[in-house]
Amino acid sequence: MRQTLGLVSRQNVKAAEDADVVILLKKAGGILIAVTNIPEYNLWCESRNNVYGQTLNPYNTTRTVGGSSGGEASIIATSGSPMGIGTDIGGSIRMPAFYCGIFGHKPTTGLISTKGLSKRTGQEENTMVTAGPLCRYAQDLLPFLQVMVGNNISKLKLNAEVSLKDIQFFYMEKSGDLRSSSVCEEMRLALRRAVSHFQDISKSPVQKVKFSDMRYSFKLWRYWMTREPFDLAKELADGKGTVSVWKELLRKLLGQSDFTFASIMNLVNRYVLPQENSEWAESTTERLLSEILEKLGDNGVLLYPSHPFPAVYHYSSLLRPYNFGYWAVFNVLKLPVTQVPMGLNKDGLPLGIQVVAAPYNDHLCIAVARELQKAFGGWGPPFPV
């Protein structure tokens, strides 16, 4: 199949071999239908590029599907495919799943081979990226994940029986970052419905918590992206030198660039703007992770907003970059997270929450997702059926 990465320079490139995770799915009997649309080099919160154009949200075509796995989420939401593979380095599974009203799971980082994802070799260390499943029904997450993790299945407890009444539930209603938008009332209500539901089930009270360092979510992710093992300027050039930020910006203004404005802004962010202090970022990350793990233990989950708003208008993400931190912080922390649909709002757009657990407790996230689907209906089609 084609492996363009959304780059004009690769529009006729076909993959020479399957990614490791695709090999596993084929061995399990999976039938590949298609590859779907992404932003250029998987790095933006809209699935738009100059090869295939822009993917539209099936619930409202004026809204985004998110990215980077936006094409996948859109086709699954419209029943064009029962399930699919996404990748997540900053919410790239959970964001499209949320905007398109389906389930998506970001596994504990390091469980799934990254070989063949974009140009990765599978040998990269300390990366935030992982592959994971997207699907319409929560019960499909676990068997799909069992295949994807391959030999690492022994590190998980996917077949363990989960007693929801014994889980300790925590929740937060906002990140605390003053630069991000306030979480809108309908998103708060979706979270509170989940809180109320588990208040009636759990033997322990559902606790509202605050982790003060969550207010640095975007800044922490921005720092850790500089530690990822790739050079964006070289990758966008596809091995043919490097892309110049200023030359490409000028070409864009003249209508002569092969790249989207989002990619050029990524270059500006990476090579022009001041970077975060490494000592501060690493110590803050360690402190935040320690605080969260101390709370969650081995039998706790955190209910967290998916985003301040339901699916936003195309291009508007450029105006609110810090909202991205609601997804990205869990890549920094390398925790398992399941995105859960919580019905539609008055405008017919999906609502949702994230369910977070400690490393290797993916089964807790998925068990909670299944319960929320049972209680609130899960995926709802974007058209009459």
Secondary structure, 3 states (H helix, E strand, C coil): CECCCCCHHHCCCECCCCCHHHHHHHHCCCCCCCCCCCCHHHCCCCCEECCCEECCCCCCCCECCCCCCHHHHHHHHCCCCCEEEEEECCCCCHHHHHHCCCEEEECCCCCCCCCCCCCCCCCCCCCCCEEEEEECCHHHHHHHHHHHCHHHHHHCCCCCCCCHHHCEEEECCCCCCCCCCCCCHHHHHHHHHHHHHHHHHCCCCCEECCCHHHHHHHHHHHHHHCCCCCCHHHHHCCCCCCCCHHHHHHHHHCCCCCCCHHHHHHHHHHHCCCCCCHHHHHHHHHHHHHHHHHHHCCCEEEEEECCCCCCCECCHHHHCHHHHHHHHHHHHHCCCEEEEEEEECCCCCEEEEEEEECCCCHHHHHHHHHHHHHHHCCCCCCCCC
